[in-house]
Amino acid sequence: MTMLVTVPSRDIVEAQAGSKLKNGGLISLIANATPLTVYTMPTGLTARLWALEVFNGNAADTIVSIGTGLAPLVLAIPRLFVGAGLHDIIPLPPFEFSANITAEASVAGAAPANVAVILYVVSIGG
């Protein structure tokens, strides 16, 4: 079963997460099934993932996987179905990470038809 939740703006995510909400920047997942670091964990901190902004510029649907590790990626949250041409913010229950957050897409693309993500996280500790 696939579920897609549309959020009207980042304001809802920011209100839930509070003023410490950060993002890891726009990361293009251009390599097919190759994990890339999408958020580098600050030393001595953990982070809670609140939302994921996704863009699929491909003509084909893709699956985005979020987790830790580069070889292989260790899945941390359920895989996300991202329809062709979709650009949306997907709110998530706050998942906590203590290592760099990595992601991969199931299809490859070259700009502008690629798959990209932005993670919205809150750092904890320090």
N, CA, C and O of each residue as an XYZ file, in Angstrom:
504
protein
N       0.837     -1.175      0.000
C       0.000      0.000      0.000
C       0.881      1.236      0.000
O       1.822      1.326      0.789
N       0.591      2.181     -0.866
C       1.343      3.422     -0.953
C       0.472      4.556     -0.455
O      -0.704      4.654     -0.803
N       1.067      5.414      0.368
C       0.328      6.548      0.889
C       1.124      7.816      0.612
O       2.330      7.855      0.854
N       0.477      8.829      0.117
C       1.120     10.100     -0.154
C       0.347     11.180      0.578
O      -0.868     11.303      0.421
N       1.055     11.961      1.377
C       0.437     13.049      2.120
C       0.945     14.356      1.546
O       2.156     14.560      1.454
N       0.049     15.240      1.163
C       0.440     16.537      0.627
C       0.376     17.572      1.734
O      -0.638     17.695      2.422
N       1.448     18.308      1.902
C       1.514     19.367      2.900
C       1.515     20.694      2.162
O       2.299     20.860      1.228
N       0.657     21.661      2.547
C       0.561     22.897      1.799
C       1.833     23.746      1.823
O       2.095     24.472      0.864
N       2.630     23.674      2.895
C       3.845     24.481      2.949
C       4.790     23.938      4.008
O       4.440     23.042      4.776
N       5.995     24.498      4.033
C       6.982     24.120      5.049
C       6.575     24.615      6.427
O       7.100     24.126      7.427
N       5.658     25.567      6.509
C       5.256     26.155      7.788
C       4.753     25.102      8.772
O       5.053     25.176      9.964
N       3.993     24.123      8.286
C       3.460     23.084      9.169
C       4.602     22.261      9.750
O       4.626     21.989     10.950
N       5.543     21.865      8.907
C       6.688     21.084      9.377
C       7.490     21.901     10.371
O       7.877     21.384     11.419
N       7.748     23.168     10.067
C       8.526     24.020     10.958
C       7.811     24.224     12.287
O       8.462     24.259     13.331
N       6.506     24.359     12.273
C       5.749     24.541     13.508
C       5.839     23.301     14.389
O       5.932     23.415     15.612
N       5.811     22.116     13.777
C       5.900     20.875     14.546
C       7.301     20.664     15.112
O       7.449     20.219     16.251
N       8.311     20.973     14.342
C       9.686     20.695     14.742
C      10.281     21.777     15.624
O      11.219     21.506     16.373
N       9.770     22.980     15.556
C      10.313     24.078     16.340
C      11.366     24.851     15.579
O      11.617     24.593     14.402
N      11.978     25.799     16.260
C      12.892     26.738     15.615
C      14.239     26.130     15.244
O      15.001     26.757     14.509
N      14.557     24.941     15.723
C      15.860     24.325     15.436
C      15.865     23.509     14.149
O      16.832     22.802     13.866
N      14.792     23.600     13.368
C      14.696     22.829     12.135
C      15.770     23.268     11.144
O      15.948     24.461     10.897
N      16.485     22.292     10.579
C      17.523     22.558      9.581
C      17.277     21.639      8.406
O      16.519     20.673      8.503
N      17.923     21.947      7.297
C      17.883     20.988      6.196
C      19.294     20.743      5.703
O      20.189     21.570      5.877
N      19.470     19.594      5.086
C      20.786     19.193      4.606
C      21.095     19.707      3.215
O      22.103     19.316      2.627
N      20.243     20.586      2.668
C      20.450     21.093      1.326
C      19.882     20.140      0.285
O      19.586     18.983      0.580
N      19.737     20.633     -0.918
C      19.207     19.842     -2.020
C      20.277     18.868     -2.501
O      21.379     19.271     -2.873
N      19.936     17.587     -2.487
C      20.862     16.542     -2.916
C      20.245     15.790     -4.079
O      19.121     15.298     -3.978
N      20.971     15.697     -5.180
C      20.511     14.969     -6.351
C      20.963     13.526     -6.254
O      22.147     13.246     -6.065
N      20.012     12.609     -6.383
C      20.313     11.171     -6.321
C      20.446     10.628     -7.734
O      19.649      9.794     -8.163
N      21.460     11.104     -8.458
C      21.561     10.792     -9.883
C      22.091      9.402    -10.174
O      21.937      8.917    -11.295
N      22.708      8.746     -9.209
C      23.269      7.416     -9.469
C      22.254      6.356     -9.071
O      21.777      6.348     -7.936
N      21.928      5.480     -9.975
C      20.937      4.436     -9.736
C      21.386      3.487     -8.628
O      22.445      2.866     -8.715
N      20.562      3.386     -7.582
C      20.800      2.461     -6.470
C      22.179      2.617     -5.846
O      22.778      1.636     -5.407
N      22.683      3.840     -5.803
C      23.950      4.124     -5.146
C      23.691      5.102     -4.006
O      23.329      6.249     -4.265
N      23.865      4.683     -2.746
C      23.590      5.582     -1.632
C      24.526      6.790     -1.622
O      25.715      6.676     -1.919
N      23.971      7.938     -1.276
C      24.732      9.177     -1.129
C      24.429      9.777      0.236
O      23.317      9.626      0.742
N      25.403     10.456      0.841
C      25.165     11.143      2.110
C      24.325     12.381      1.842
O      24.709     13.239      1.047
N      23.173     12.475      2.509
C      22.282     13.617      2.319
C      22.230     14.519      3.541
O      21.730     15.641      3.459
N      22.741     14.044      4.678
C      22.862     14.887      5.873
C      24.043     14.389      6.680
O      24.074     13.231      7.098
N      25.022     15.267      6.900
C      26.200     14.920      7.686
C      25.929     15.260      9.142
O      25.652     16.411      9.479
N      26.010     14.254     10.000
C      25.714     14.418     11.415
C      26.821     15.202     12.105
O      27.992     14.834     12.017
N      26.453     16.294     12.798
C      27.470     17.023     13.571
C      28.044     16.117     14.669
O      27.328     15.291     15.234
N      29.328     16.277     14.964
C      30.010     15.458     15.966
C      29.317     15.574     17.314
O      29.033     16.674     17.789
N      29.050     14.432     17.919
C      28.469     14.396     19.258
C      26.974     14.643     19.323
O      26.413     14.723     20.416
N      26.320     14.765     18.183
C      24.881     15.029     18.171
C      24.128     13.873     17.533
O      24.709     13.025     16.855
N      22.831     13.860     17.765
C      21.929     13.005     17.005
C      20.955     13.944     16.301
O      20.956     15.149     16.555
N      20.136     13.400     15.428
C      19.182     14.244     14.700
C      17.880     13.486     14.515
O      17.864     12.265     14.360
N      16.792     14.238     14.536
C      15.469     13.675     14.239
C      15.033     14.158     12.869
O      15.021     15.357     12.588
N      14.680     13.211     12.029
C      14.178     13.511     10.690
C      12.675     13.764     10.800
O      11.923     12.887     11.227
N      12.235     14.976     10.408
C      10.831     15.366     10.523
C      10.077     15.271      9.205
O       8.899     14.916      9.174
N      10.764     15.590      8.127
C      10.084     15.597      6.828
C      11.118     15.411      5.729
O      12.319     15.596      5.928
N      10.611     15.043      4.577
C      11.439     14.811      3.402
C      10.778     15.525      2.237
O       9.610     15.282      1.933
N      11.523     16.402      1.588
C      11.031     17.031      0.363
C      11.622     16.260     -0.803
O      12.836     16.065     -0.875
N      10.772     15.824     -1.709
C      11.222     15.007     -2.827
C      10.822     15.630     -4.150
O       9.797     16.302     -4.265
N      11.661     15.387     -5.141
C      11.380     15.818     -6.508
C      11.799     14.684     -7.428
O      12.931     14.205     -7.365
N      10.878     14.258     -8.284
C      11.192     13.232     -9.277
C      10.944     13.835    -10.655
O       9.799     13.946    -11.093
N      12.005     14.217    -11.326
C      11.906     14.803    -12.657
C      11.889     13.776    -13.771
O      11.856     14.130    -14.950
N      11.912     12.511    -13.404
C      11.908     11.436    -14.397
C      10.511     11.174    -14.942
O       9.513     11.558    -14.332
N      10.450     10.521    -16.088
C       9.178     10.090    -16.660
C       8.702      8.795    -16.009
O       7.587      8.344    -16.273
N       9.537      8.194    -15.162
C       9.188      6.942    -14.483
C       9.092      7.179    -12.977
O       9.752      8.059    -12.424
N       8.257      6.374    -12.332
C       8.170      6.404    -10.876
C       9.476      5.894    -10.290
O      10.234      5.190    -10.956
N       9.733      6.257     -9.027
C      10.940      5.774     -8.362
C      10.620      5.453     -6.908
O       9.581      5.849     -6.380
N      11.513      4.743     -6.290
C      11.440      4.454     -4.863
C      12.654      5.119     -4.223
O      13.783      4.909     -4.667
N      12.428      5.916     -3.184
C      13.519      6.565     -2.455
C      13.683      5.840     -1.125
O      12.718      5.627     -0.392
N      14.923      5.466     -0.829
C      15.260      4.788      0.420
C      16.108      5.719      1.268
O      17.036      6.351      0.764
N      15.790      5.807      2.563
C      16.522      6.655      3.509
C      17.060      5.756      4.609
O      16.345      4.898      5.127
N      18.329      5.956      4.966
C      18.922      5.151      6.024
C      20.280      5.676      6.416
O      20.525      6.882      6.406
N      21.163      4.756      6.763
C      22.543      5.103      7.104
C      23.458      4.147      6.345
O      23.046      3.060      5.939
N      24.689      4.568      6.163
C      25.675      3.716      5.507
C      25.682      3.882      3.995
O      24.663      4.184      3.376
N      26.862      3.674      3.421
C      27.033      3.827      1.974
C      27.188      2.504      1.245
O      26.849      2.404      0.066
N      27.688      1.503      1.918
C      27.904      0.222      1.240
C      27.672     -0.921      2.209
O      28.625     -1.390      2.831
N      26.471     -1.373      2.358
C      25.230     -0.940      1.713
C      24.482      0.074      2.572
O      24.860      0.330      3.716
N      23.429      0.643      2.018
C      22.528      1.493      2.785
C      21.710      0.596      3.714
O      21.144     -0.406      3.278
N      21.653      0.963      4.995
C      20.839      0.239      5.971
C      19.554      1.035      6.144
O      19.569      2.139      6.689
N      18.456      0.480      5.683
C      17.170      1.163      5.676
C      16.751      1.554      7.090
O      16.774      0.724      7.998
N      16.365      2.823      7.280
C      15.946      3.317      8.599
C      14.455      3.621      8.658
O      13.851      3.547      9.728
N      13.858      3.962      7.524
C      12.423      4.226      7.456
C      11.865      3.451      6.265
O      12.627      3.040      5.390
N      10.559      3.248      6.217
C      10.005      2.538      5.056
C      10.333      3.253      3.748
O      10.410      4.481      3.707
N      10.522      2.489      2.698
C      10.805      3.069      1.380
C       9.635      3.945      0.949
O       8.485      3.672      1.290
N       9.940      5.002      0.196
C       8.928      5.969     -0.232
C       8.740      5.912     -1.742
O       9.706      6.021     -2.498
N       7.502      5.741     -2.175
C       7.159      5.775     -3.588
C       7.057      7.237     -4.011
O       6.362      8.024     -3.368
N       7.748      7.601     -5.093
C       7.708      8.973     -5.605
C       7.301      8.894     -7.072
O       8.071      8.436     -7.916
N       6.094      9.342     -7.365
C       5.569      9.278     -8.718
C       6.333     10.164     -9.687
O       6.989     11.124     -9.283
N       6.243      9.839    -10.954
C       6.899     10.618    -12.011
C       6.430     12.071    -11.950
O       5.231     12.339    -11.880
N       7.376     13.002    -11.976
C       7.059     14.426    -11.987
C       6.620     14.995    -10.653
O       6.255     16.169    -10.587
N       6.641     14.210     -9.589
C       6.164     14.668     -8.285
C       7.177     15.566     -7.592
O       8.377     15.293     -7.621
N       6.696     16.638     -6.969
C       7.482     17.491     -6.083
C       6.598     17.753     -4.879
O       5.565     18.411     -5.000
N       6.993     17.241     -3.706
C       6.139     17.338     -2.531
C       6.969     17.264     -1.260
O       8.125     16.843     -1.275
N       6.353     17.683     -0.157
C       6.942     17.520      1.167
C       6.162     16.412      1.861
O       4.935     16.462      1.940
N       6.877     15.420      2.358
C       6.250     14.293      3.036
C       6.601     14.373      4.514
O       7.754     14.160      4.889
N       5.611     14.681      5.366
C       5.895     14.698      6.807
C       6.091     13.275      7.308
O       5.448     12.344      6.822
N       6.972     13.110      8.271
C       7.284     11.791      8.806
C       7.166     11.819     10.321
O       7.323     12.878     10.928
N       6.894     10.676     10.944
C       7.080     10.634     12.398
C       8.559     10.906     12.652
O       9.389     10.506     11.835
N       8.923     11.562     13.738
C      10.345     11.894     13.934
C      11.218     10.660     14.152
O      11.175     10.038     15.213
N      12.011     10.311     13.136
C      12.960      9.211     13.220
C      14.285      9.772     13.722
O      14.735     10.812     13.241
N      14.919      9.098     14.684
C      16.178      9.588     15.246
C      17.368      8.847     14.642
O      17.361      7.624     14.509
N      18.390      9.623     14.282
C      19.611      9.097     13.680
C      20.807      9.508     14.528
O      20.828     10.596     15.104
N      21.811      8.623     14.598
C      23.050      8.966     15.294
C      24.249      8.886     14.351
O      25.392      9.023     14.788
N      23.994      8.667     13.073
C      25.047      8.598     12.054
C      24.589      9.410     10.843
O      23.429      9.813     10.760
N      25.500      9.645      9.914
C      25.137     10.357      8.690
C      23.919      9.706      8.045
O      23.784      8.482      8.042
N      23.034     10.537      7.498
C      21.830     10.028      6.840
C      22.130      9.909      5.354
O      22.650     10.839      4.738
N      21.798      8.756      4.785
C      22.058      8.499      3.371
C      20.748      8.181      2.647
O      19.748      7.823      3.269
N      20.777      8.319      1.333
C      19.586      8.047      0.526
C      20.003      7.492     -0.820
O      21.127      7.690     -1.281
N      19.054      6.782     -1.444
C      19.265      6.304     -2.808
C      17.917      6.243     -3.513
O      16.873      6.112     -2.874
N      17.954      6.340     -4.831
C      16.750      6.244     -5.654
C      16.852      4.996     -6.519
O      17.949      4.543     -6.844
N      15.698      4.443     -6.888
C      15.695      3.208     -7.667
C      15.853      3.442     -9.164
O      16.041      2.483     -9.912
N      15.783      4.692     -9.621
C      16.025      5.001    -11.036
C      17.097      6.068    -11.132
O      17.260      6.880    -10.221
N      17.812      6.065    -12.214
C      18.838      7.078    -12.430
C      18.270      8.172    -13.317
O      17.342      7.938    -14.091
N      18.819      9.336    -13.203
C      18.386     10.431    -14.050
C      19.511     11.435    -14.196
O      20.439     11.462    -13.387
N      19.433     12.235    -15.196
C      20.411     13.306    -15.372
C      19.653     14.622    -15.379
O      18.573     14.718    -15.962
N      20.212     15.631    -14.737
C      19.534     16.930    -14.638
C      19.080     17.384    -16.012
O      19.821     17.169    -16.971
N      17.910     17.999    -16.180
C      16.983     18.329    -15.098
C      16.062     17.187    -14.708
O      15.320     17.321    -13.735
N      16.077     16.080    -15.416
C      15.175     14.972    -15.089
C      15.846     14.044    -14.095
O      16.293     12.956    -14.458
N      15.918     14.467    -12.852
C      16.561     13.621    -11.861
C      15.682     13.494    -10.622
O      14.575     14.030    -10.576
N      16.178     12.790     -9.635
C      15.502     12.625     -8.356
C      16.323     13.375     -7.326
O      17.533     13.174     -7.223
N      15.668     14.239     -6.563
C      16.376     15.034     -5.568
C      15.596     15.026     -4.263
O      14.375     14.870     -4.257
N      16.320     15.199     -3.150
C      15.698     15.230     -1.836
C      16.268     16.372     -1.012
O      17.406     16.799     -1.203
N      15.447     16.854     -0.093
C      15.888     17.752      0.987
C      15.347     17.141      2.264
O      14.152     16.862      2.359
N      16.214     16.927      3.254
C      15.788     16.409      4.553
C      15.614     17.563      5.515
O      16.423     18.491      5.541
N      14.555     17.503      6.306
C      14.337     18.487      7.371
C      14.558     17.788      8.702
O      13.824     16.868      9.061
N      15.577     18.232      9.432
C      15.994     17.572     10.664
C      16.152     18.590     11.798
O      16.310     19.789     11.573
N      16.102     18.058     13.030
C      16.400     18.836     14.220
C      17.566     18.130     14.915
O      17.462     16.950     15.250
N      18.679     18.848     15.134
C      19.815     18.282     15.855
C      19.517     18.276     17.346
O      18.893     19.195     17.878
N      19.981     17.209     18.012
C      19.718     17.032     19.437
C      21.048     16.831     20.147
O      21.932     16.142     19.638
N      21.189     17.429     21.315
C      22.402     17.250     22.123
C      23.375     18.397     21.905
O      23.050     19.404     21.275
N      24.565     18.220     22.435
C      25.599     19.217     22.208
C      25.944     20.046     23.367
O      26.809     20.916     23.267
